[in-house]
Amino acid sequence: MTKYDDQARTYSIAIVGAGVLAAGLTFAYFALDGVGMTERVMERFGLSQSID
């Protein structure tokens, strides 16, 4: 039973770590490129028309 618990904990840590890393990279892209990146992403998803 303990073996499975340790394995589940390892997976959850890996998933959380990957999520944090992805969030950090996304934030870095937005921070570096600023508004231009945001507008490009909005255009890609077709949201810029509704915002304008």
N, CA, C, O and CB atoms as a CASP TS submission, in Angstrom:
PFRMAT TS
TARGET T0000
AUTHOR 0000-0000-0000
METHOD Language model
MODEL 1
PARENT N/A
ATOM      1  N   MET     1       0.830  -1.199   0.000  1.00  0.00           N
ATOM      2  CA  MET     1       0.000   0.000   0.000  1.00  0.00           C
ATOM      3  C   MET     1       0.872   1.261   0.000  1.00  0.00           C
ATOM      4  O   MET     1       0.605   2.216  -0.729  1.00  0.00           O
ATOM      5  CB  MET     1      -0.943   0.000   1.219  1.00  0.00           C
ATOM      6  N   THR     2       1.908   1.244   0.822  1.00  0.00           N
ATOM      7  CA  THR     2       2.794   2.402   0.900  1.00  0.00           C
ATOM      8  C   THR     2       3.472   2.650  -0.442  1.00  0.00           C
ATOM      9  O   THR     2       3.694   3.795  -0.836  1.00  0.00           O
ATOM     10  CB  THR     2       3.848   2.202   2.000  1.00  0.00           C
ATOM     11  N   LYS     3       3.797   1.569  -1.135  1.00  0.00           N
ATOM     12  CA  LYS     3       4.453   1.685  -2.436  1.00  0.00           C
ATOM     13  C   LYS     3       3.586   2.485  -3.403  1.00  0.00           C
ATOM     14  O   LYS     3       4.092   3.347  -4.121  1.00  0.00           O
ATOM     15  CB  LYS     3       4.754   0.291  -3.017  1.00  0.00           C
ATOM     16  N   TYR     4       2.290   2.207  -3.425  1.00  0.00           N
ATOM     17  CA  TYR     4       1.382   2.933  -4.309  1.00  0.00           C
ATOM     18  C   TYR     4       1.238   4.389  -3.876  1.00  0.00           C
ATOM     19  O   TYR     4       1.159   5.281  -4.720  1.00  0.00           O
ATOM     20  CB  TYR     4       0.011   2.256  -4.336  1.00  0.00           C
ATOM     21  N   ASP     5       1.205   4.631  -2.583  1.00  0.00           N
ATOM     22  CA  ASP     5       1.099   6.006  -2.080  1.00  0.00           C
ATOM     23  C   ASP     5       2.312   6.829  -2.511  1.00  0.00           C
ATOM     24  O   ASP     5       2.170   7.971  -2.948  1.00  0.00           O
ATOM     25  CB  ASP     5       0.970   6.014  -0.538  1.00  0.00           C
ATOM     26  N   ASP     6       3.499   6.245  -2.387  1.00  0.00           N
ATOM     27  CA  ASP     6       4.716   6.957  -2.797  1.00  0.00           C
ATOM     28  C   ASP     6       4.686   7.259  -4.292  1.00  0.00           C
ATOM     29  O   ASP     6       5.079   8.341  -4.727  1.00  0.00           O
ATOM     30  CB  ASP     6       5.972   6.132  -2.448  1.00  0.00           C
ATOM     31  N   GLN     7       4.216   6.292  -5.069  1.00  0.00           N
ATOM     32  CA  GLN     7       4.152   6.483  -6.520  1.00  0.00           C
ATOM     33  C   GLN     7       3.163   7.595  -6.865  1.00  0.00           C
ATOM     34  O   GLN     7       3.442   8.433  -7.722  1.00  0.00           O
ATOM     35  CB  GLN     7       3.748   5.167  -7.228  1.00  0.00           C
ATOM     36  N   ALA     8       2.006   7.601  -6.195  1.00  0.00           N
ATOM     37  CA  ALA     8       1.005   8.648  -6.449  1.00  0.00           C
ATOM     38  C   ALA     8       1.561  10.010  -6.070  1.00  0.00           C
ATOM     39  O   ALA     8       1.327  10.995  -6.769  1.00  0.00           O
ATOM     40  CB  ALA     8      -0.297   8.368  -5.667  1.00  0.00           C
ATOM     41  N   ARG     9       2.303  10.071  -4.955  1.00  0.00           N
ATOM     42  CA  ARG     9       2.885  11.348  -4.527  1.00  0.00           C
ATOM     43  C   ARG     9       3.893  11.836  -5.556  1.00  0.00           C
ATOM     44  O   ARG     9       3.940  13.024  -5.872  1.00  0.00           O
ATOM     45  CB  ARG     9       3.557  11.210  -3.143  1.00  0.00           C
ATOM     46  N   THR    10       4.696  10.922  -6.075  1.00  0.00           N
ATOM     47  CA  THR    10       5.691  11.289  -7.087  1.00  0.00           C
ATOM     48  C   THR    10       5.013  11.846  -8.332  1.00  0.00           C
ATOM     49  O   THR    10       5.447  12.860  -8.879  1.00  0.00           O
ATOM     50  CB  THR    10       6.559  10.075  -7.456  1.00  0.00           C
ATOM     51  N   TYR    11       3.947  11.182  -8.778  1.00  0.00           N
ATOM     52  CA  TYR    11       3.226  11.666  -9.956  1.00  0.00           C
ATOM     53  C   TYR    11       2.618  13.040  -9.714  1.00  0.00           C
ATOM     54  O   TYR    11       2.702  13.915 -10.576  1.00  0.00           O
ATOM     55  CB  TYR    11       2.134  10.679 -10.349  1.00  0.00           C
ATOM     56  N   SER    12       2.000  13.241  -8.538  1.00  0.00           N
ATOM     57  CA  SER    12       1.363  14.530  -8.265  1.00  0.00           C
ATOM     58  C   SER    12       2.398  15.643  -8.198  1.00  0.00           C
ATOM     59  O   SER    12       2.145  16.751  -8.671  1.00  0.00           O
ATOM     60  CB  SER    12       0.568  14.471  -6.955  1.00  0.00           C
ATOM     61  N   ILE    13       3.562  15.363  -7.617  1.00  0.00           N
ATOM     62  CA  ILE    13       4.629  16.370  -7.566  1.00  0.00           C
ATOM     63  C   ILE    13       5.098  16.712  -8.977  1.00  0.00           C
ATOM     64  O   ILE    13       5.338  17.877  -9.294  1.00  0.00           O
ATOM     65  CB  ILE    13       5.821  15.866  -6.712  1.00  0.00           C
ATOM     66  N   ALA    14       5.225  15.691  -9.820  1.00  0.00           N
ATOM     67  CA  ALA    14       5.668  15.917 -11.197  1.00  0.00           C
ATOM     68  C   ALA    14       4.648  16.753 -11.958  1.00  0.00           C
ATOM     69  O   ALA    14       5.014  17.655 -12.711  1.00  0.00           O
ATOM     70  CB  ALA    14       5.901  14.579 -11.917  1.00  0.00           C
ATOM     71  N   ILE    15       3.363  16.449 -11.759  1.00  0.00           N
ATOM     72  CA  ILE    15       2.305  17.183 -12.456  1.00  0.00           C
ATOM     73  C   ILE    15       2.283  18.641 -11.995  1.00  0.00           C
ATOM     74  O   ILE    15       2.200  19.555 -12.815  1.00  0.00           O
ATOM     75  CB  ILE    15       0.925  16.520 -12.213  1.00  0.00           C
ATOM     76  N   VAL    16       2.358  18.852 -10.684  1.00  0.00           N
ATOM     77  CA  VAL    16       2.366  20.216 -10.145  1.00  0.00           C
ATOM     78  C   VAL    16       3.599  20.969 -10.637  1.00  0.00           C
ATOM     79  O   VAL    16       3.508  22.138 -11.011  1.00  0.00           O
ATOM     80  CB  VAL    16       2.332  20.195  -8.596  1.00  0.00           C
ATOM     81  N   GLY    17       4.745  20.300 -10.636  1.00  0.00           N
ATOM     82  CA  GLY    17       5.981  20.931 -11.101  1.00  0.00           C
ATOM     83  C   GLY    17       5.879  21.340 -12.563  1.00  0.00           C
ATOM     84  O   GLY    17       6.305  22.431 -12.942  1.00  0.00           O
ATOM     85  N   ALA    18       5.314  20.461 -13.380  1.00  0.00           N
ATOM     86  CA  ALA    18       5.149  20.781 -14.802  1.00  0.00           C
ATOM     87  C   ALA    18       4.198  21.958 -14.978  1.00  0.00           C
ATOM     88  O   ALA    18       4.425  22.818 -15.828  1.00  0.00           O
ATOM     89  CB  ALA    18       4.627  19.556 -15.579  1.00  0.00           C
ATOM     90  N   GLY    19       3.132  22.000 -14.175  1.00  0.00           N
ATOM     91  CA  GLY    19       2.172  23.100 -14.248  1.00  0.00           C
ATOM     92  C   GLY    19       2.811  24.428 -13.871  1.00  0.00           C
ATOM     93  O   GLY    19       2.599  25.443 -14.534  1.00  0.00           O
ATOM     94  N   VAL    20       3.597  24.408 -12.796  1.00  0.00           N
ATOM     95  CA  VAL    20       4.281  25.628 -12.352  1.00  0.00           C
ATOM     96  C   VAL    20       5.272  26.099 -13.412  1.00  0.00           C
ATOM     97  O   VAL    20       5.377  27.294 -13.690  1.00  0.00           O
ATOM     98  CB  VAL    20       5.010  25.387 -11.009  1.00  0.00           C
ATOM     99  N   LEU    21       5.995  25.151 -13.999  1.00  0.00           N
ATOM    100  CA  LEU    21       6.962  25.493 -15.042  1.00  0.00           C
ATOM    101  C   LEU    21       6.264  26.107 -16.249  1.00  0.00           C
ATOM    102  O   LEU    21       6.723  27.113 -16.789  1.00  0.00           O
ATOM    103  CB  LEU    21       7.756  24.252 -15.467  1.00  0.00           C
ATOM    104  N   ALA    22       5.161  25.506 -16.671  1.00  0.00           N
ATOM    105  CA  ALA    22       4.411  26.029 -17.811  1.00  0.00           C
ATOM    106  C   ALA    22       3.877  27.427 -17.520  1.00  0.00           C
ATOM    107  O   ALA    22       3.929  28.310 -18.376  1.00  0.00           O
ATOM    108  CB  ALA    22       3.256  25.088 -18.167  1.00  0.00           C
ATOM    109  N   ALA    23       3.367  27.620 -16.310  1.00  0.00           N
ATOM    110  CA  ALA    23       2.849  28.938 -15.925  1.00  0.00           C
ATOM    111  C   ALA    23       3.977  29.970 -15.918  1.00  0.00           C
ATOM    112  O   ALA    23       3.792  31.104 -16.361  1.00  0.00           O
ATOM    113  CB  ALA    23       2.172  28.875 -14.532  1.00  0.00           C
ATOM    114  N   GLY    24       5.138  29.572 -15.418  1.00  0.00           N
ATOM    115  CA  GLY    24       6.281  30.481 -15.378  1.00  0.00           C
ATOM    116  C   GLY    24       6.742  30.874 -16.772  1.00  0.00           C
ATOM    117  O   GLY    24       7.060  32.037 -17.019  1.00  0.00           O
ATOM    118  N   LEU    25       6.779  29.908 -17.682  1.00  0.00           N
ATOM    119  CA  LEU    25       7.181  30.199 -19.058  1.00  0.00           C
ATOM    120  C   LEU    25       6.174  31.116 -19.738  1.00  0.00           C
ATOM    121  O   LEU    25       6.548  32.053 -20.443  1.00  0.00           O
ATOM    122  CB  LEU    25       7.334  28.901 -19.857  1.00  0.00           C
ATOM    123  N   THR    26       4.888  30.834 -19.518  1.00  0.00           N
ATOM    124  CA  THR    26       3.843  31.669 -20.106  1.00  0.00           C
ATOM    125  C   THR    26       3.964  33.093 -19.605  1.00  0.00           C
ATOM    126  O   THR    26       3.888  34.044 -20.382  1.00  0.00           O
ATOM    127  CB  THR    26       2.452  31.110 -19.787  1.00  0.00           C
ATOM    128  N   PHE    27       4.155  33.239 -18.282  1.00  0.00           N
ATOM    129  CA  PHE    27       4.299  34.579 -17.698  1.00  0.00           C
ATOM    130  C   PHE    27       5.516  35.286 -18.275  1.00  0.00           C
ATOM    131  O   PHE    27       5.469  36.484 -18.557  1.00  0.00           O
ATOM    132  CB  PHE    27       4.414  34.495 -16.165  1.00  0.00           C
ATOM    133  N   ALA    28       6.610  34.543 -18.452  1.00  0.00           N
ATOM    134  CA  ALA    28       7.833  35.139 -18.995  1.00  0.00           C
ATOM    135  C   ALA    28       7.597  35.654 -20.421  1.00  0.00           C
ATOM    136  O   ALA    28       8.046  36.746 -20.768  1.00  0.00           O
ATOM    137  CB  ALA    28       8.987  34.109 -18.982  1.00  0.00           C
ATOM    138  N   TYR    29       6.894  34.870 -21.243  1.00  0.00           N
ATOM    139  CA  TYR    29       6.595  35.307 -22.609  1.00  0.00           C
ATOM    140  C   TYR    29       5.789  36.599 -22.598  1.00  0.00           C
ATOM    141  O   TYR    29       6.102  37.542 -23.324  1.00  0.00           O
ATOM    142  CB  TYR    29       5.830  34.214 -23.370  1.00  0.00           C
ATOM    143  N   PHE    30       4.733  36.634 -21.756  1.00  0.00           N
ATOM    144  CA  PHE    30       3.890  37.822 -21.699  1.00  0.00           C
ATOM    145  C   PHE    30       4.663  39.010 -21.147  1.00  0.00           C
ATOM    146  O   PHE    30       4.506  40.130 -21.634  1.00  0.00           O
ATOM    147  CB  PHE    30       2.650  37.557 -20.847  1.00  0.00           C
ATOM    148  N   ALA    31       5.488  38.781 -20.148  1.00  0.00           N
ATOM    149  CA  ALA    31       6.243  39.871 -19.532  1.00  0.00           C
ATOM    150  C   ALA    31       7.270  40.438 -20.513  1.00  0.00           C
ATOM    151  O   ALA    31       7.453  41.653 -20.584  1.00  0.00           O
ATOM    152  CB  ALA    31       6.943  39.384 -18.248  1.00  0.00           C
ATOM    153  N   LEU    32       7.943  39.561 -21.271  1.00  0.00           N
ATOM    154  CA  LEU    32       8.977  40.022 -22.191  1.00  0.00           C
ATOM    155  C   LEU    32       8.374  40.735 -23.400  1.00  0.00           C
ATOM    156  O   LEU    32       8.870  41.776 -23.831  1.00  0.00           O
ATOM    157  CB  LEU    32       9.832  38.846 -22.652  1.00  0.00           C
ATOM    158  N   ASP    33       7.301  40.163 -23.940  1.00  0.00           N
ATOM    159  CA  ASP    33       6.748  40.705 -25.174  1.00  0.00           C
ATOM    160  C   ASP    33       5.655  41.729 -24.912  1.00  0.00           C
ATOM    161  O   ASP    33       5.282  42.479 -25.814  1.00  0.00           O
ATOM    162  CB  ASP    33       6.206  39.588 -26.032  1.00  0.00           C
ATOM    163  N   GLY    34       5.134  41.770 -23.684  1.00  0.00           N
ATOM    164  CA  GLY    34       4.155  42.785 -23.306  1.00  0.00           C
ATOM    165  C   GLY    34       2.853  42.689 -24.068  1.00  0.00           C
ATOM    166  O   GLY    34       2.339  41.601 -24.326  1.00  0.00           O
ATOM    167  N   VAL    35       2.331  43.848 -24.422  1.00  0.00           N
ATOM    168  CA  VAL    35       0.993  43.925 -25.016  1.00  0.00           C
ATOM    169  C   VAL    35       0.949  43.284 -26.395  1.00  0.00           C
ATOM    170  O   VAL    35      -0.069  42.703 -26.773  1.00  0.00           O
ATOM    171  CB  VAL    35       0.540  45.374 -25.110  1.00  0.00           C
ATOM    172  N   GLY    36       2.028  43.381 -27.144  1.00  0.00           N
ATOM    173  CA  GLY    36       2.046  42.822 -28.488  1.00  0.00           C
ATOM    174  C   GLY    36       1.733  41.334 -28.489  1.00  0.00           C
ATOM    175  O   GLY    36       0.979  40.857 -29.338  1.00  0.00           O
ATOM    176  N   MET    37       2.303  40.602 -27.550  1.00  0.00           N
ATOM    177  CA  MET    37       2.051  39.172 -27.445  1.00  0.00           C
ATOM    178  C   MET    37       0.593  38.919 -27.109  1.00  0.00           C
ATOM    179  O   MET    37      -0.037  38.028 -27.677  1.00  0.00           O
ATOM    180  CB  MET    37       2.962  38.536 -26.390  1.00  0.00           C
ATOM    181  N   THR    38       0.060  39.702 -26.186  1.00  0.00           N
ATOM    182  CA  THR    38      -1.339  39.529 -25.783  1.00  0.00           C
ATOM    183  C   THR    38      -2.264  39.719 -26.976  1.00  0.00           C
ATOM    184  O   THR    38      -3.184  38.927 -27.186  1.00  0.00           O
ATOM    185  CB  THR    38      -1.708  40.517 -24.662  1.00  0.00           C
ATOM    186  N   GLU    39      -2.024  40.763 -27.753  1.00  0.00           N
ATOM    187  CA  GLU    39      -2.869  41.031 -28.919  1.00  0.00           C
ATOM    188  C   GLU    39      -2.768  39.909 -29.944  1.00  0.00           C
ATOM    189  O   GLU    39      -3.766  39.528 -30.555  1.00  0.00           O
ATOM    190  CB  GLU    39      -2.480  42.364 -29.565  1.00  0.00           C
ATOM    191  N   ARG    40      -1.551  39.375 -30.134  1.00  0.00           N
ATOM    192  CA  ARG    40      -1.376  38.284 -31.088  1.00  0.00           C
ATOM    193  C   ARG    40      -2.139  37.036 -30.638  1.00  0.00           C
ATOM    194  O   ARG    40      -2.763  36.351 -31.449  1.00  0.00           O
ATOM    195  CB  ARG    40       0.115  37.961 -31.261  1.00  0.00           C
ATOM    196  N   VAL    41      -2.079  36.753 -29.347  1.00  0.00           N
ATOM    197  CA  VAL    41      -2.798  35.582 -28.820  1.00  0.00           C
ATOM    198  C   VAL    41      -4.299  35.787 -28.977  1.00  0.00           C
ATOM    199  O   VAL    41      -5.019  34.865 -29.362  1.00  0.00           O
ATOM    200  CB  VAL    41      -2.439  35.332 -27.326  1.00  0.00           C
ATOM    201  N   MET    42      -4.773  37.002 -28.677  1.00  0.00           N
ATOM    202  CA  MET    42      -6.200  37.300 -28.812  1.00  0.00           C
ATOM    203  C   MET    42      -6.645  37.118 -30.256  1.00  0.00           C
ATOM    204  O   MET    42      -7.704  36.547 -30.517  1.00  0.00           O
ATOM    205  CB  MET    42      -6.504  38.733 -28.337  1.00  0.00           C
ATOM    206  N   GLU    43      -5.836  37.603 -31.195  1.00  0.00           N
ATOM    207  CA  GLU    43      -6.177  37.458 -32.607  1.00  0.00           C
ATOM    208  C   GLU    43      -6.232  35.989 -33.016  1.00  0.00           C
ATOM    209  O   GLU    43      -7.110  35.578 -33.774  1.00  0.00           O
ATOM    210  CB  GLU    43      -5.168  38.207 -33.475  1.00  0.00           C
ATOM    211  N   ARG    44      -5.296  35.214 -32.513  1.00  0.00           N
ATOM    212  CA  ARG    44      -5.263  33.799 -32.859  1.00  0.00           C
ATOM    213  C   ARG    44      -6.536  33.096 -32.422  1.00  0.00           C
ATOM    214  O   ARG    44      -7.048  32.223 -33.123  1.00  0.00           O
ATOM    215  CB  ARG    44      -4.055  33.128 -32.230  1.00  0.00           C
ATOM    216  N   PHE    45      -7.049  33.490 -31.237  1.00  0.00           N
ATOM    217  CA  PHE    45      -8.261  32.848 -30.729  1.00  0.00           C
ATOM    218  C   PHE    45      -9.527  33.608 -31.148  1.00  0.00           C
ATOM    219  O   PHE    45     -10.636  33.251 -30.751  1.00  0.00           O
ATOM    220  CB  PHE    45      -8.197  32.743 -29.202  1.00  0.00           C
ATOM    221  N   GLY    46      -9.345  34.652 -31.950  1.00  0.00           N
ATOM    222  CA  GLY    46     -10.492  35.378 -32.468  1.00  0.00           C
ATOM    223  C   GLY    46     -11.209  36.220 -31.429  1.00  0.00           C
ATOM    224  O   GLY    46     -12.414  36.447 -31.542  1.00  0.00           O
ATOM    225  N   LEU    47     -10.482  36.690 -30.412  1.00  0.00           N
ATOM    226  CA  LEU    47     -11.116  37.456 -29.339  1.00  0.00           C
ATOM    227  C   LEU    47     -10.958  38.963 -29.532  1.00  0.00           C
ATOM    228  O   LEU    47     -11.656  39.746 -28.887  1.00  0.00           O
ATOM    229  CB  LEU    47     -10.535  37.049 -27.999  1.00  0.00           C
ATOM    230  N   SER    48     -10.038  39.376 -30.422  1.00  0.00           N
ATOM    231  CA  SER    48      -9.727  40.795 -30.545  1.00  0.00           C
ATOM    232  C   SER    48     -10.939  41.587 -31.059  1.00  0.00           C
ATOM    233  O   SER    48     -11.118  42.749 -30.695  1.00  0.00           O
ATOM    234  CB  SER    48      -8.526  40.993 -31.481  1.00  0.00           C
ATOM    235  N   GLN    49     -11.762  40.965 -31.898  1.00  0.00           N
ATOM    236  CA  GLN    49     -12.924  41.672 -32.424  1.00  0.00           C
ATOM    237  C   GLN    49     -13.887  42.042 -31.299  1.00  0.00           C
ATOM    238  O   GLN    49     -14.388  43.165 -31.254  1.00  0.00           O
ATOM    239  CB  GLN    49     -13.640  40.816 -33.478  1.00  0.00           C
ATOM    240  N   SER    50     -14.147  41.108 -30.397  1.00  0.00           N
ATOM    241  CA  SER    50     -15.094  41.366 -29.316  1.00  0.00           C
ATOM    242  C   SER    50     -14.546  42.388 -28.332  1.00  0.00           C
ATOM    243  O   SER    50     -15.314  43.145 -27.739  1.00  0.00           O
ATOM    244  CB  SER    50     -15.432  40.071 -28.587  1.00  0.00           C
ATOM    245  N   ILE    51     -13.213  42.423 -28.149  1.00  0.00           N
ATOM    246  CA  ILE    51     -12.610  43.389 -27.235  1.00  0.00           C
ATOM    247  C   ILE    51     -12.640  44.783 -27.846  1.00  0.00           C
ATOM    248  O   ILE    51     -12.927  45.765 -27.161  1.00  0.00           O
ATOM    249  CB  ILE    51     -11.166  42.985 -26.893  1.00  0.00           C
ATOM    250  N   ASP    52     -12.341  44.862 -29.142  1.00  0.00           N
ATOM    251  CA  ASP    52     -12.387  46.155 -29.820  1.00  0.00           C
ATOM    252  C   ASP    52     -13.838  46.623 -29.897  1.00  0.00           C
ATOM    253  O   ASP    52     -14.113  47.697 -30.433  1.00  0.00           O
ATOM    254  CB  ASP    52     -11.755  46.064 -31.245  1.00  0.00           C
TER
END
